[in-house]
Amino acid sequence: MINFPVHTQTSAPVDSQPLLDKTQQAYGLIPSLHGVMAQSPQLLEAYQTLTNLFMNCSLSKEQRHVVWLTVAVSHQCHYCVPAHSQIASLDGIDAEMIRAIRSDQPIEDKKLEALREYTNSVVFNRGQVSVEESKTMIELGFTQQNLLDINLGIAHKVLSNYTNALANTPIDEPFLPFTDI
């Protein structure tokens, strides 16, 4: 295994330091993921940019959490599954829905379940979803923009999930209670 450093604001490459300052201001801490990503200022900047873009996309807060957590579970990300479980919980997302997604079980809400299934299909089929799957989403009230924004959320999580797999990112203290729910 390659040991990746978890950078602080002072140990990070110079170009990453202002990005970590931004993280600190936004979250009150520097998550290990950001500390690892800081080794590549471009990766950290891309991740922060995608975070902002996805937070402001056409999907609702609840829908964004479904996408994030579904992708993390699909990728079996040891870091993002507990991280997004904790973040979703703090954001007021129903605990039963979080548990269902984590255990790859159906969500009670039909539209959110369709979103979970569609997101899984995009991930597992590497974007090659059927026309029928896309039409079903449209029939349920999702827009073409929503479908594209699901891709944005998946791309966002690919950056973090793949980084965590490569670096074996240590799980931050606030996320530890969500490792075994």
C-alpha positions as CSV (number, residue, x, y, z in Angstrom):
1,M,0.0,0.0,0.0
2,I,1.2,3.5,-0.8
3,N,1.0,5.8,2.2
4,F,-0.6,9.1,1.2
5,P,-0.1,12.0,3.6
6,V,-3.2,13.7,5.2
7,H,-2.1,17.3,4.8
8,T,-2.8,20.1,7.1
9,Q,-2.9,23.8,6.0
10,T,0.8,24.1,6.8
11,S,2.1,20.7,5.3
12,A,0.1,20.9,2.1
13,P,1.7,22.0,-1.2
14,V,1.6,25.8,-1.5
15,D,-1.1,25.7,-4.2
16,S,-3.4,23.6,-1.9
17,Q,-3.1,25.8,1.2
18,P,-5.7,28.4,0.1
19,L,-8.0,25.5,-0.9
20,L,-7.6,24.0,2.6
21,D,-8.3,27.4,4.1
22,K,-11.5,27.4,2.1
23,T,-12.4,23.9,3.5
24,Q,-11.6,25.0,7.0
25,Q,-13.9,28.0,6.7
26,A,-16.7,26.0,5.2
27,Y,-16.6,23.0,7.5
28,G,-14.8,24.1,10.6
29,L,-12.2,21.3,10.0
30,I,-10.2,19.8,7.3
31,P,-11.7,16.3,6.5
32,S,-9.1,13.7,5.9
33,L,-10.3,13.4,2.3
34,H,-9.4,17.0,1.6
35,G,-6.1,16.5,3.4
36,V,-5.3,13.6,1.1
37,M,-6.5,15.4,-2.0
38,A,-4.3,18.4,-1.1
39,Q,-1.3,16.4,-2.5
40,S,-2.8,17.4,-5.9
41,P,-4.0,21.0,-5.8
42,Q,-5.9,20.4,-9.1
43,L,-7.8,17.4,-7.7
44,L,-8.8,19.3,-4.5
45,E,-9.9,22.3,-6.5
46,A,-11.9,20.1,-8.9
47,Y,-13.5,18.4,-6.0
48,Q,-14.4,21.7,-4.3
49,T,-15.8,23.0,-7.6
50,L,-17.9,20.0,-8.2
51,T,-19.1,20.1,-4.6
52,N,-20.3,23.6,-5.1
53,L,-21.9,22.9,-8.5
54,F,-23.7,19.8,-7.3
55,M,-25.0,21.7,-4.2
56,N,-26.5,24.2,-6.5
57,C,-27.9,21.9,-9.2
58,S,-31.5,21.1,-10.1
59,L,-31.9,18.2,-7.7
60,S,-33.4,18.8,-4.2
61,K,-31.3,18.4,-1.1
62,E,-32.9,15.0,-0.4
63,Q,-32.3,13.9,-4.0
64,R,-28.6,15.0,-3.8
65,H,-28.2,12.9,-0.7
66,V,-29.7,9.9,-2.4
67,V,-27.2,10.3,-5.2
68,W,-24.2,10.8,-3.0
69,L,-24.9,7.9,-0.7
70,T,-26.0,5.6,-3.5
71,V,-22.7,6.1,-5.3
72,A,-20.7,5.7,-2.1
73,V,-22.5,2.4,-1.4
74,S,-22.1,1.3,-5.0
75,H,-18.4,1.9,-4.9
76,Q,-18.1,0.4,-1.4
77,C,-16.3,3.5,-0.2
78,H,-15.1,2.9,3.3
79,Y,-14.9,6.7,3.9
80,C,-17.8,8.2,2.0
81,V,-20.5,5.8,3.2
82,P,-20.1,6.9,6.9
83,A,-19.3,10.5,5.9
84,H,-22.4,10.9,3.7
85,S,-24.5,9.1,6.3
86,Q,-23.5,11.6,8.9
87,I,-23.9,14.6,6.6
88,A,-27.3,13.3,5.5
89,S,-28.4,12.9,9.1
90,L,-27.2,16.4,10.0
91,D,-29.2,17.6,7.0
92,G,-32.4,16.1,8.3
93,I,-32.6,13.2,5.9
94,D,-34.7,10.4,7.4
95,A,-32.6,7.8,9.2
96,E,-34.7,4.9,7.7
97,M,-33.9,6.1,4.2
98,I,-30.2,6.4,5.0
99,R,-30.3,2.8,6.4
100,A,-32.1,1.5,3.3
101,I,-29.6,3.1,0.9
102,R,-26.7,1.8,2.9
103,S,-28.1,-1.8,2.8
104,D,-29.0,-1.5,-0.8
105,Q,-32.7,-1.9,0.0
106,P,-35.6,0.0,-1.6
107,I,-36.6,3.4,-0.3
108,E,-40.2,3.8,0.6
109,D,-40.7,6.9,-1.5
110,K,-41.3,5.8,-5.1
111,K,-39.6,8.7,-6.8
112,L,-36.6,8.6,-4.5
113,E,-36.4,4.8,-5.0
114,A,-36.4,5.4,-8.8
115,L,-33.6,7.9,-8.3
116,R,-31.6,5.3,-6.3
117,E,-32.1,2.6,-8.9
118,Y,-31.3,4.9,-11.8
119,T,-28.1,6.2,-10.1
120,N,-27.1,2.6,-9.5
121,S,-27.7,1.8,-13.1
122,V,-25.6,4.7,-14.3
123,V,-22.7,3.6,-12.0
124,F,-22.9,-0.1,-12.7
125,N,-23.5,0.3,-16.5
126,R,-20.8,3.0,-16.8
127,G,-23.4,5.5,-18.1
128,Q,-25.0,3.2,-20.6
129,V,-28.5,3.3,-19.2
130,S,-31.4,2.2,-21.4
131,V,-33.8,4.6,-23.0
132,E,-36.6,3.0,-21.0
133,E,-34.8,3.8,-17.7
134,S,-34.4,7.4,-18.8
135,K,-38.0,7.6,-19.9
136,T,-39.2,6.1,-16.6
137,M,-37.4,8.9,-14.8
138,I,-39.0,11.6,-17.0
139,E,-42.4,10.0,-16.5
140,L,-41.8,10.2,-12.7
141,G,-41.2,14.0,-13.0
142,F,-37.5,14.2,-13.4
143,T,-36.3,16.6,-16.0
144,Q,-33.5,16.2,-18.6
145,Q,-31.5,18.6,-16.5
146,N,-32.1,16.4,-13.4
147,L,-30.7,13.4,-15.3
148,L,-27.6,15.4,-16.3
149,D,-27.2,16.6,-12.7
150,I,-27.2,13.0,-11.5
151,N,-24.2,12.5,-13.7
152,L,-22.6,15.5,-12.1
153,G,-23.2,14.0,-8.6
154,I,-21.7,10.7,-9.8
155,A,-18.6,12.4,-11.2
156,H,-18.3,14.3,-7.9
157,K,-18.3,11.0,-5.9
158,V,-16.0,9.2,-8.4
159,L,-13.3,11.7,-7.4
160,S,-13.7,11.1,-3.7
161,N,-14.4,7.4,-3.8
162,Y,-11.5,6.6,-6.1
163,T,-9.2,8.8,-4.0
164,N,-10.3,7.0,-0.8
165,A,-9.7,3.6,-2.4
166,L,-6.3,4.6,-3.6
167,A,-5.2,6.3,-0.4
168,N,-7.1,4.3,2.2
169,T,-8.2,7.7,3.7
170,P,-8.6,7.5,7.5
171,I,-12.1,8.1,8.6
172,D,-12.6,11.4,10.5
173,E,-13.8,11.3,14.1
174,P,-17.3,12.8,13.4
175,F,-18.0,10.0,10.9
176,L,-16.9,7.1,13.1
177,P,-20.4,6.6,14.7
178,F,-21.7,6.0,11.2
179,T,-19.3,3.2,10.2
180,D,-21.6,0.4,11.5
181,I,-25.2,1.7,11.3
